[in-house]
Structure formats: C-alpha cells, structure tokens
Amino acid sequence: MLFAKYLHILGFTIWVGGMFFAYQCLRPVAGAVLQPPQRLTLWAGVFAKFFPWVWLSILLILASGLHMMAQLGKPPLYVSAMAGLGILMMLIFAHVFFAPFKRLKRAVAAEDWSAGGAALAQIRRIVGINLILGLVVITLGALGPVFLV
C-alpha cells in the first residue's frame, strides 16, 4: 500500500504540478514576450515534451489508485469522489491530446498562426479547468478524511 501511495503521489505531482507551472508561470510570460509564431512553436514543443509524462502519470495514478481502492474494499466517499474526478480529468486530457493539441501541431507545421492561436486558446481553457479539478482532487485527498468519510 505504501508503494502504491508513493506512485500515486508521484503521478499527480508531475501532472498537476506541470499544469500549474504551465498555466500560472510559463503562459503569462510567453504571452507577454513572444510573438505568435514563436509562442505557438514554443507551446507545441512544450506540450510534446510534457504530454508523454502526463500519459505516464495517468498510468501510475490509475494503477496505484485501483490497487489502493481494492485494498480498501468499499472506499469512503472522498476516495470515490477523487476517483470520479480523476477519471474525468483523464478524459479531459485525452480530448486535449487528440483534438486541440493535434490541431496546434498541424497549424504550427503549416505556419497557420490564426488556427494555432485558436487551438492554443482552447487548450488553455481546458487546462485551466483540469488544473482546478486537480487541485480539488488533492484537497479531497488531504482533507476528505475529515469531512467525507
């Protein structure tokens, strides 16, 4: 159980921490100092490096979470809420990966900065939603035992 918990924490730290850094730190600076061609090229490259880590994190989170839930038997409400929101986050990420990120890569390759900007704006909005969900899930994990047993 301890090793599963470690893998779980490692997975969500990489994923949610990466979203926080990208959304709160990199995005505002890139938007302020880079023109669309450089900014969109930067984001396409950043996502291409980060998204494989997200897929690995999802694998770690799913495997460890399912293992820990199996050990619990009937999980408490906060654990079920974490699992449901976590799966929602995974589905949202899959949408980003297979739809707007694909459009962003195509637009950057074609130097279609308008289409790339639209794809990046969609990714930004969706990542913002997933970041909020991730922080809620972390809060449930830390404080759920107090409020939602």
C-alpha positions in Angstrom: 0.0 0.0 0.0 2.9 2.4 0.8 4.5 1.9 -2.6 1.1 2.4 -4.4 0.6 5.6 -2.4 4.1 6.8 -3.5 3.4 6.1 -7.2 0.0 7.8 -6.8 1.6 10.9 -5.3 4.4 10.9 -7.8 1.9 10.7 -10.7 -0.4 13.6 -9.6 2.6 15.7 -8.6 4.0 15.5 -12.1 0.7 16.1 -13.8 -0.9 18.8 -11.6 2.4 20.5 -10.9 3.2 20.6 -14.6 -0.2 22.2 -15.3 0.3 24.7 -12.5 3.7 25.7 -13.8 2.5 25.9 -17.4 -0.7 27.8 -16.6 0.4 30.2 -13.9 4.1 30.8 -14.8 5.0 29.9 -18.4 1.8 31.1 -20.1 1.8 34.7 -18.9 5.5 35.2 -19.7 5.3 33.6 -23.1 2.2 35.7 -23.9 4.0 38.9 -22.9 7.3 38.4 -24.6 6.8 36.2 -27.7 5.1 36.9 -30.9 2.5 34.3 -32.2 4.9 32.3 -34.3 7.4 31.9 -31.5 4.8 31.4 -28.8 2.9 28.8 -30.7 6.0 26.9 -31.7 7.1 27.0 -28.0 3.8 25.6 -26.8 3.7 22.9 -29.4 7.2 21.9 -28.2 6.4 22.1 -24.5 3.3 20.0 -24.9 5.2 17.5 -27.0 7.6 17.1 -24.1 5.1 17.3 -21.3 2.2 15.1 -22.6 4.2 11.8 -22.6 4.8 12.5 -18.9 1.1 13.1 -18.4 0.3 9.7 -20.1 2.8 8.0 -17.7 1.3 9.9 -14.7 -2.2 8.7 -15.7 -0.9 5.1 -15.9 0.7 5.5 -12.4 -2.4 7.2 -10.9 -4.9 4.6 -12.4 -2.8 1.5 -11.4 -2.0 2.7 -7.9 -5.5 4.2 -7.3 -7.3 1.0 -8.4 -4.9 -1.1 -6.3 -5.4 1.1 -3.2 -9.2 1.1 -3.7 -9.2 -2.7 -4.0 -7.3 -2.9 -0.7 -9.9 -0.7 1.0 -12.9 -2.8 0.0 -15.8 -0.3 0.0 -14.0 3.1 -0.4 -15.1 6.1 1.7 -17.0 8.8 -0.1 -13.9 11.1 -0.5 -12.0 8.3 -2.3 -14.9 7.7 -4.7 -15.1 11.4 -5.3 -11.3 11.5 -6.0 -11.6 8.6 -8.4 -14.5 10.1 -10.3 -12.9 13.5 -10.7 -9.6 11.8 -11.6 -11.2 9.8 -14.4 -12.9 13.0 -15.6 -9.5 14.7 -15.7 -8.1 11.8 -17.7 -10.9 12.0 -20.2 -10.4 15.8 -20.5 -6.7 15.3 -21.1 -7.4 12.7 -23.7 -9.6 15.2 -25.5 -6.8 17.9 -25.4 -4.3 15.4 -26.7 -6.3 14.0 -29.6 -8.1 17.2 -30.6 -6.8 20.7 -29.9 -3.1 19.6 -29.5 -3.3 17.8 -32.8 -4.7 21.0 -34.4 -2.0 23.0 -32.8 0.8 20.8 -34.2 -0.8 20.9 -37.7 -1.2 24.7 -37.5 2.4 25.3 -36.4 3.8 22.9 -39.1 1.7 24.8 -41.7 2.6 28.2 -40.1 -1.1 28.9 -39.8 -0.8 31.2 -36.7 -4.5 32.0 -36.6 -5.6 28.4 -36.4 -2.7 27.7 -34.0 -3.9 30.6 -31.7 -7.4 29.2 -31.7 -6.1 25.7 -30.8 -3.9 27.1 -28.1 -6.7 29.2 -26.6 -8.9 26.0 -26.4 -6.0 24.1 -24.7 -5.6 27.0 -22.2 -9.2 27.0 -21.2 -9.3 23.2 -20.8 -6.1 23.0 -18.9 -7.4 25.7 -16.6 -10.4 23.5 -15.9 -8.3 20.4 -15.4 -5.9 22.4 -13.1 -8.9 23.4 -10.9 -10.1 19.8 -10.8 -6.7 18.5 -9.9 -6.4 21.0 -7.0 -9.9 19.9 -5.8 -8.8 16.2 -6.0 -5.7 17.0 -4.0 -7.8 18.8 -1.4 -10.1 15.8 -1.2 -7.2 13.5 -0.7 -5.7 15.7 2.1 -8.9 16.9 3.8 -11.5 14.4 2.7 -11.0 12.1 5.6 -12.0 14.9 7.9 -15.2 15.9 6.0 -16.3 13.0 3.7 -15.8 9.6 5.4 
